[in-house]
Amino acid sequence: MATTVSISADNADGHIVRVNTTNWAGARDSITGTADHNDARQQYAIRVKKVSSGRGSQWGVNRAFFTFNTSRVTAIPVSATLNIRGFSSATANISVVKSTHSVPLVATDFNNITGWTSGNNDGNVTYYGPNTAITWSTALNTIQLNQTALSNIASLDSFKLCLLNYTYDLRDVEPTTGDDLYSGCYFNDDTSSTNRPYITIHPDNTTFFGANF
């Protein structure tokens, strides 16, 4: 029987934005951004852009962060899926990676992604899903979590992950002028339980204590 694991609190997910008017690195490699953990939904949750502004170009990167309460999972699940409902736009593909952000999010969590460094991070991050681009949808996005994620679900009380753009952000490829790719999603602040993020666990060989996650 499948079990649902929820976000640990309303302030335990959100997104961080970084904009720079000098160059791509100033946005993508920044150690800080503007954190927001109060949105019910955000159409720019995952984003990369390079657009013309009145005085030149503007580069921007948005990343979304989520913390799930896995304190009652005591053994490695057989399988699990991450379920996040999209919102408004789905032009940015994504990756699901391990993060170490704070709860609630703060500005310096922008690059608190396990293994993160400047340059192409394809071989540095800890993937929690496929290590290729995942197509986003404005409907419910169901992503199969990998064995590393399953192990961490069992070993960590707080299971933290980041969604970021794969093609440009994770691989450090500067967008072309005029590119503005963004994918939206719902967060735990949304009043409808059907829109909130959750993880579905198939615990055939997993022990749980209690039923409320």
TAVEN-V372113 format. One line per field, one symbol per residue. psi: psi as a letter, one per 30 degrees, with the letter a starting at -180 (. if undefined). burial: + if it has 16 or more other C-alpha atoms within 10 Angstrom, else -. A space follows every 10 residues. Layout:
psi = ???
burial = ???
This chain:
psi = kkkkklkflf gglalkkkkk geleefeegl glajkjgfke ljfgekkklj lkafgblkkk kkkkkkkkjg fgkflklelk kkjkklkelh fkllljlklh lljlklegfe gikkfkllak gegeljkfak hlkkkllfak jjkkkaeeee efeefkejjk lkklkeeeee ghjklkkfkj kkkllllffk fkfffkklkk kjhehkkkjl fk.
burial = ----++++-+ ++++++++++ +--+++++++ -+++++++++ ++++++++++ +-----++++ ++++++++++ +++++++-++ ++++++++++ ++++++++++ ++++++++++ ++++-+---- ++--+++++- +-++-+++-+ +++++++-++ -+++++++++ ++++++++++ -+-++----+ ++++++++++ ----++++++ +++------- --+
